[in-house]
Amino acid sequence: MMKFSVEKLVHGSCRLGLIREAGKNKSVTIETPFCLLYTRAGSVPNLSIDTLSYVQGLPPIAMMPLNLLAEHHESVEEYQKGLAGFTAMKDFLVYCSLQDPSTPVPSGYNEKSNIALWTRGGKTKVDPELFIKVQEAFKADWIQCMGDADTSKQSSKKRSRKAVDSSLIFLDELLQKRKTSKILQNAAIFGSVEGGFSVFDRNRSARETAARGVDGFVIEGFQNDGKDFCQFEDESFTDVLSSTLKHLPEDKPRLMNAVWRPDAIMQAIRAGIDIFDTSYAFVTTGKGNALVFSYDYEKLSVKPSDDGDLCLQASSLTSECGYSINLNDSRFREDFSPILEGCLCYTCKTYSRAYVNHLLNTTELQAGVLLMIHNLQHYLGFFSAVRQALREEKFHLLESLINRQRAVSLER
């Protein structure tokens, strides 16, 4: 079974952790905070398994949303080698999430006995019996249990209560089945913590889910206000999240999808979240944008402020001073510098901004490939810097650098 330990606490709630025996390969260890490798229907968007090898520092576990794969479960079952073999991602452990975090989920279709998954063929209703059958075919290393995440800030107390009740019933059925299933006995079960923006229901969901002995927790049910909604800009959300996490045990990892922007990642880590995903790199690529934000806190210069505290020098920031640049813009037409000066990714070492701009404006598929390589490696490098900052107890410096660039991004 998967084991998790908090190796170090920084600023009271930032957790530097270690996941051991993460899946079928018992020798794999994962340092947290980290992000899952986001896939769509079993492959990283824009990248083949060969071009994926150009990205350095890939995480050992791939996220495969159930809604994009559920309709293929009979084929996967017949193949007999699970999702990892079926999708040619055999070098990765597999985490099977319920929904695709990059795609809004239509509201109003979940019921007491089932949830709605939106597959490529349309709406599919999944009850616990079908869910378990699919998971036995997929043979995932980590499984997010069925949960009713169809809540938002506008949800009533009655709706939030029903979401918690249904999710706990689903969890009980899955855990009961795991006792007799040889396949599910080897999987880590992540319970879904629901309840919308209701502090009472969130706390109840956290306590009841933790009492059932799951291997980890997925904090969800906040994302249905649109994919561009940044939860951490809402004070009521941070209050609910903080209260919820107090009811979860310290020795189990906490996962949260659809936390994308670098400043939101920093706030989530400060709150006590351990696991994220790389869908932000895909969403950014889809807009023709390239990530350029700086996370090199080691080069920051600090000086005492008037009140005696340390503050960052403005000269410490990069010239871009933002999270991303839009390479569709005509101003890059004759810019023959790399996407990001000093970046060691394949794209930046081989091609220029002008070339990617040309590919985007001629709608060449290679544009998505080159941008995805850069954005994915940059995002993974950011998480590596986060872990290093926690080890060195310099998280506050990295957080300050990220927040300063956010301010400039929002001015544009």
C-alpha positions as CSV (number, residue, x, y, z in Angstrom):
1,M,0.0,0.0,0.0
2,M,1.1,3.6,-0.7
3,K,2.8,5.3,2.2
4,F,3.1,9.0,2.8
5,S,5.1,11.0,5.3
6,V,5.6,14.7,5.9
7,E,9.3,15.2,6.0
8,K,9.3,18.9,6.8
9,L,6.8,21.6,7.7
10,V,7.5,25.2,6.6
11,H,5.6,28.3,7.7
12,G,3.4,26.0,9.7
13,S,1.4,24.4,6.9
14,C,3.6,24.0,3.7
15,R,4.4,20.3,3.5
16,L,7.5,18.8,2.0
17,G,6.5,15.2,1.8
18,L,7.5,11.8,0.4
19,I,5.3,9.1,-1.2
20,R,6.7,5.6,-1.0
21,E,5.5,2.4,-2.7
22,A,3.4,4.6,-5.0
23,G,2.1,1.7,-7.2
24,K,3.0,-1.5,-9.0
25,N,6.7,-0.4,-9.0
26,K,7.4,-0.5,-5.2
27,S,10.8,1.2,-5.7
28,V,9.2,4.5,-6.9
29,T,9.3,7.4,-4.5
30,I,7.8,10.8,-5.2
31,E,8.7,14.0,-3.4
32,T,5.8,16.4,-2.8
33,P,4.6,19.0,-3.7
34,F,4.5,17.6,-7.2
35,C,2.2,17.6,-10.2
36,L,0.8,14.6,-12.1
37,L,1.5,14.3,-15.8
38,Y,-1.8,15.4,-17.4
39,T,-3.1,13.3,-20.3
40,R,-6.1,13.3,-22.5
41,A,-7.4,9.9,-23.4
42,G,-4.1,8.4,-22.3
43,S,-1.5,10.6,-24.1
44,V,0.0,14.0,-23.3
45,P,-1.7,16.6,-25.6
46,N,0.3,17.5,-28.7
47,L,3.0,15.0,-27.9
48,S,3.6,11.5,-29.0
49,I,5.4,9.1,-26.7
50,D,8.6,9.8,-28.6
51,T,8.4,13.6,-28.5
52,L,7.4,13.4,-24.8
53,S,11.0,12.1,-24.2
54,Y,12.3,15.6,-25.1
55,V,10.8,16.8,-21.8
56,Q,13.1,16.5,-18.8
57,G,12.1,15.7,-15.3
58,L,8.8,14.0,-16.0
59,P,6.9,12.8,-13.0
60,P,6.5,9.0,-12.6
61,I,2.7,9.1,-12.5
62,A,0.3,10.0,-15.3
63,M,-3.2,11.4,-14.7
64,M,-5.8,9.7,-16.9
65,P,-9.3,11.2,-16.6
66,L,-12.1,8.6,-16.5
67,N,-14.5,10.6,-18.6
68,L,-12.3,10.4,-21.7
69,L,-11.6,6.7,-21.3
70,A,-14.6,5.0,-19.7
71,E,-16.2,4.1,-23.0
72,H,-13.2,2.1,-24.0
73,H,-13.1,-0.1,-20.8
74,E,-14.2,-3.3,-22.6
75,S,-11.3,-2.9,-25.0
76,V,-8.9,-2.3,-22.2
77,E,-10.2,-5.3,-20.3
78,E,-9.7,-7.5,-23.3
79,Y,-6.2,-6.2,-23.7
80,Q,-5.5,-7.4,-20.1
81,K,-2.6,-5.0,-19.4
82,G,-4.5,-2.1,-18.0
83,L,-4.4,1.5,-19.0
84,A,-0.6,1.9,-18.8
85,G,-0.1,-0.8,-21.5
86,F,-3.2,0.1,-23.5
87,T,-2.0,3.7,-23.9
88,A,1.7,2.9,-24.4
89,M,2.5,4.7,-21.1
90,K,3.9,1.6,-19.5
91,D,6.8,3.5,-18.0
92,F,4.4,5.5,-15.9
93,L,2.2,4.7,-12.9
94,V,-1.5,5.7,-13.5
95,Y,-3.8,7.9,-11.5
96,C,-7.4,7.6,-12.7
97,S,-9.3,10.8,-12.0
98,L,-13.0,11.3,-12.5
99,Q,-13.1,14.3,-14.8
100,D,-10.8,16.3,-17.1
101,P,-9.7,19.4,-15.1
102,S,-9.2,21.4,-18.4
103,T,-12.8,21.0,-19.5
104,P,-15.9,22.5,-17.8
105,V,-18.4,19.9,-16.6
106,P,-22.1,20.5,-17.4
107,S,-24.1,20.9,-14.2
108,G,-27.3,19.3,-13.0
109,Y,-26.9,15.7,-14.2
110,N,-25.6,13.8,-11.1
111,E,-28.1,11.7,-9.3
112,K,-28.2,9.9,-5.9
113,S,-27.2,6.5,-7.4
114,N,-24.9,7.6,-10.2
115,I,-22.8,10.4,-11.6
116,A,-22.6,11.8,-15.2
117,L,-19.4,11.5,-17.2
118,W,-19.1,13.5,-20.4
119,T,-17.3,11.3,-22.8
120,R,-16.6,11.9,-26.5
121,G,-19.8,10.1,-27.3
122,G,-21.9,12.3,-25.0
123,K,-23.3,11.8,-21.5
124,T,-22.6,8.5,-19.7
125,K,-24.2,7.6,-16.4
126,V,-21.9,5.7,-14.1
127,D,-23.1,3.9,-11.0
128,P,-20.8,2.1,-8.4
129,E,-21.1,-1.3,-10.1
130,L,-20.0,0.1,-13.5
131,F,-17.3,2.2,-11.9
132,I,-15.8,-0.8,-10.2
133,K,-15.9,-2.9,-13.4
134,V,-14.1,-0.1,-15.3
135,Q,-11.4,0.3,-12.6
136,E,-10.7,-3.4,-12.5
137,A,-10.2,-3.3,-16.3
138,F,-8.0,-0.2,-16.0
139,K,-5.7,-1.5,-13.2
140,A,-4.8,2.0,-12.2
141,D,-2.3,2.5,-9.4
142,W,-4.3,5.4,-7.8
143,I,-8.1,5.7,-8.1
144,Q,-10.2,8.7,-7.3
145,C,-13.4,7.4,-5.9
146,M,-16.7,8.4,-7.4
147,G,-17.9,11.7,-5.9
148,D,-20.6,14.3,-6.5
149,A,-18.6,17.5,-7.3
150,D,-21.4,19.3,-9.0
151,T,-21.4,22.2,-6.6
152,S,-20.4,25.9,-6.8
153,K,-20.6,29.0,-4.7
154,Q,-24.3,29.3,-5.7
155,S,-25.2,25.8,-4.5
156,S,-27.8,25.5,-1.7
157,K,-27.1,23.9,1.6
158,K,-29.4,21.0,0.6
159,R,-27.4,20.5,-2.6
160,S,-24.1,20.5,-0.7
161,R,-25.4,18.0,1.8
162,K,-26.6,15.7,-0.9
163,A,-23.2,15.9,-2.6
164,V,-21.5,14.7,0.6
165,D,-24.0,11.9,1.3
166,S,-23.8,10.5,-2.2
167,S,-20.0,10.6,-2.2
168,L,-19.7,8.7,1.1
169,I,-22.1,6.0,-0.2
170,F,-20.0,5.6,-3.3
171,L,-16.8,5.4,-1.2
172,D,-18.3,2.7,1.0
173,E,-19.2,0.6,-2.0
174,L,-15.7,0.9,-3.5
175,L,-13.9,0.1,-0.3
176,Q,-16.2,-2.9,0.3
177,K,-15.4,-4.2,-3.2
178,R,-11.7,-3.7,-2.6
179,K,-11.7,-6.4,0.1
180,T,-12.6,-9.1,-2.4
181,S,-10.9,-7.8,-5.6
182,K,-7.3,-8.9,-6.2
183,I,-6.9,-6.0,-8.6
184,L,-8.4,-3.2,-6.4
185,Q,-6.4,-4.5,-3.4
186,N,-3.3,-3.2,-5.1
187,A,-4.7,0.3,-5.8
188,A,-4.5,3.4,-3.7
189,I,-8.0,4.8,-3.1
190,F,-8.3,8.6,-3.0
191,G,-11.6,9.7,-1.3
192,S,-13.4,12.7,-2.8
193,V,-14.0,15.5,-0.3
194,E,-17.1,17.4,-1.3
195,G,-19.6,19.9,0.1
196,G,-19.4,23.1,-2.0
197,F,-18.8,26.3,-0.1
198,S,-20.5,25.0,3.1
199,V,-18.0,24.9,6.0
200,F,-20.3,22.4,7.8
201,D,-20.6,20.0,5.0
202,R,-17.0,20.3,4.0
203,N,-15.9,19.5,7.5
204,R,-18.3,16.6,7.7
205,S,-17.1,15.2,4.4
206,A,-13.5,15.5,5.5
207,R,-14.1,13.7,8.8
208,E,-16.2,10.9,7.4
209,T,-13.9,10.3,4.4
210,A,-10.8,10.2,6.7
211,A,-12.5,7.8,9.1
212,R,-12.9,5.3,6.2
213,G,-9.2,4.6,5.9
214,V,-8.5,6.0,2.4
215,D,-5.0,6.4,1.0
216,G,-5.4,10.1,0.1
217,F,-7.9,12.8,-0.5
218,V,-9.1,14.8,-3.6
219,I,-10.4,18.2,-2.7
220,E,-13.0,19.1,-5.3
221,G,-16.4,20.6,-5.9
222,F,-15.1,24.2,-6.1
223,Q,-14.3,24.3,-9.8
224,N,-17.8,24.7,-11.5
225,D,-17.6,28.4,-11.8
226,G,-15.7,28.2,-15.1
227,K,-12.2,27.1,-16.0
228,D,-10.8,30.6,-15.8
229,F,-12.1,31.0,-12.2
230,C,-9.2,31.2,-9.8
231,Q,-10.5,29.9,-6.4
232,F,-7.8,31.6,-4.4
233,E,-9.0,35.1,-5.3
234,D,-12.2,34.3,-3.4
235,E,-11.7,34.8,0.4
236,S,-14.7,32.6,1.2
237,F,-13.0,29.7,-0.6
238,T,-9.7,30.0,1.3
239,D,-11.7,30.1,4.6
240,V,-13.6,26.9,3.6
241,L,-10.4,25.1,2.4
242,S,-8.5,26.0,5.6
243,S,-11.3,24.7,7.8
244,T,-11.6,21.5,5.7
245,L,-7.9,20.6,5.8
246,K,-7.9,20.8,9.6
247,H,-10.0,17.7,9.6
248,L,-7.7,15.6,7.4
249,P,-4.9,13.5,8.8
250,E,-1.3,14.7,8.4
251,D,-0.1,11.3,7.1
252,K,-2.2,11.2,3.9
253,P,-1.6,13.2,0.7
254,R,-4.1,15.9,-0.5
255,L,-4.7,16.4,-4.2
256,M,-6.4,19.3,-5.9
257,N,-7.1,19.6,-9.6
258,A,-7.6,22.8,-11.7
259,V,-5.2,24.9,-9.5
260,W,-3.3,26.4,-12.4
261,R,-1.7,29.8,-12.1
262,P,1.7,29.9,-10.3
263,D,0.3,32.3,-7.5
264,A,-2.6,29.9,-6.9
265,I,-0.2,27.0,-6.6
266,M,1.8,28.9,-4.0
267,Q,-1.4,29.6,-2.0
268,A,-2.5,26.0,-2.2
269,I,0.8,24.7,-1.0
270,R,0.7,27.3,1.8
271,A,-2.7,25.9,2.7
272,G,-1.4,22.3,2.8
273,I,-2.1,20.8,-0.6
274,D,0.5,18.3,-1.9
275,I,-0.5,17.1,-5.4
276,F,-1.5,19.1,-8.5
277,D,-1.5,18.4,-12.3
278,T,0.1,19.8,-15.5
279,S,-3.1,20.7,-17.3
280,Y,-2.1,24.4,-17.0
281,A,0.7,23.7,-19.5
282,F,-1.9,22.3,-22.0
283,V,-4.4,25.2,-21.5
284,T,-1.5,27.7,-22.0
285,T,-0.4,26.0,-25.1
286,G,-3.9,26.0,-26.5
287,K,-3.9,29.8,-26.4
288,G,-0.6,30.0,-28.2
289,N,1.0,31.3,-25.0
290,A,4.4,30.4,-23.6
291,L,5.2,30.3,-19.9
292,V,8.0,32.8,-19.1
293,F,7.6,33.5,-15.4
294,S,10.8,33.4,-13.2
295,Y,11.1,30.9,-10.3
296,D,14.8,31.4,-9.8
297,Y,14.6,32.7,-6.3
298,E,18.4,32.0,-5.8
299,K,19.2,35.1,-7.9
300,L,17.0,37.4,-5.9
301,S,18.7,40.3,-4.1
302,V,17.2,41.2,-0.8
303,K,17.6,44.2,1.4
304,P,16.3,45.3,4.8
305,S,13.1,47.4,4.6
306,D,12.3,50.4,6.7
307,D,10.6,48.1,9.3
308,G,13.6,45.7,9.4
309,D,12.1,42.9,7.3
310,L,13.7,41.6,4.2
311,C,12.1,42.6,0.9
312,L,12.9,41.9,-2.8
313,Q,14.7,44.3,-5.1
314,A,12.6,45.1,-8.1
315,S,15.7,44.4,-10.3
316,S,15.4,40.8,-9.3
317,L,12.5,40.2,-11.7
318,T,12.8,39.0,-15.3
319,S,12.4,41.4,-18.2
320,E,9.1,39.8,-19.1
321,C,7.7,40.2,-15.6
322,G,4.6,38.1,-16.2
323,Y,3.4,34.5,-16.3
324,S,3.2,34.1,-20.1
325,I,3.6,35.7,-23.5
326,N,1.3,35.3,-26.5
327,L,3.4,34.1,-29.4
328,N,0.6,34.8,-31.8
329,D,1.4,38.5,-31.4
330,S,3.0,40.2,-34.5
331,R,5.7,41.8,-32.3
332,F,7.4,38.4,-32.2
333,R,7.5,38.0,-36.0
334,E,11.2,39.0,-36.2
335,D,12.2,38.1,-32.7
336,F,14.9,35.5,-33.1
337,S,15.6,35.0,-29.4
338,P,14.5,31.8,-27.6
339,I,11.1,31.7,-26.0
340,L,12.8,32.2,-22.6
341,E,16.4,33.2,-22.3
342,G,18.4,30.6,-20.3
343,C,15.7,27.9,-20.6
344,L,17.2,24.5,-21.4
345,C,14.2,22.9,-23.0
346,Y,14.5,21.4,-26.5
347,T,12.3,24.2,-28.0
348,C,14.3,27.0,-26.6
349,K,17.7,25.5,-27.5
350,T,16.6,24.8,-31.1
351,Y,14.0,27.4,-32.2
352,S,13.1,31.1,-31.9
353,R,10.1,33.1,-30.9
354,A,9.8,34.1,-34.6
355,Y,9.7,30.5,-35.8
356,V,7.0,29.6,-33.3
357,N,5.1,32.8,-34.2
358,H,5.3,31.7,-37.9
359,L,4.0,28.2,-37.0
360,L,1.1,29.6,-35.1
361,N,0.0,32.0,-37.8
362,T,0.2,29.3,-40.4
363,T,-1.7,26.9,-38.1
364,E,1.1,24.3,-38.3
365,L,0.7,21.4,-35.9
366,Q,4.3,21.7,-34.9
367,A,3.5,24.9,-33.0
368,G,1.6,22.9,-30.4
369,V,4.4,20.4,-30.1
370,L,7.1,22.9,-29.5
371,L,5.0,25.1,-27.2
372,M,3.9,22.0,-25.2
373,I,7.5,20.8,-24.7
374,H,8.5,24.2,-23.4
375,N,5.5,24.8,-21.2
376,L,5.5,21.4,-19.7
377,Q,9.2,21.5,-18.9
378,H,8.9,25.0,-17.5
379,Y,6.0,24.1,-15.3
380,L,7.8,21.0,-14.0
381,G,10.8,23.1,-13.3
382,F,8.7,25.4,-11.2
383,F,7.6,22.5,-9.0
384,S,11.2,21.5,-8.6
385,A,12.0,25.0,-7.4
386,V,9.1,24.9,-5.0
387,R,10.5,21.7,-3.4
388,Q,14.0,23.2,-3.2
389,A,12.6,26.4,-1.6
390,L,10.8,24.3,1.0
391,R,14.0,22.3,1.8
392,E,16.0,25.5,2.2
393,E,13.2,27.3,4.0
394,K,13.1,30.0,1.4
395,F,9.5,29.4,0.3
396,H,8.7,33.0,1.2
397,L,11.3,34.3,-1.3
398,L,9.8,32.2,-4.2
399,E,6.3,33.2,-3.2
400,S,7.3,36.9,-3.3
401,L,8.8,36.5,-6.7
402,I,5.8,34.8,-8.1
403,N,3.4,37.3,-6.6
404,R,5.3,40.3,-8.0
405,Q,5.0,38.8,-11.5
406,R,1.3,38.2,-11.0
407,A,0.8,41.9,-10.3
408,V,2.4,42.8,-13.6
409,S,0.4,40.1,-15.5
410,L,-2.9,41.5,-14.2
411,E,-1.9,45.0,-15.3
412,R,-1.7,43.9,-19.0
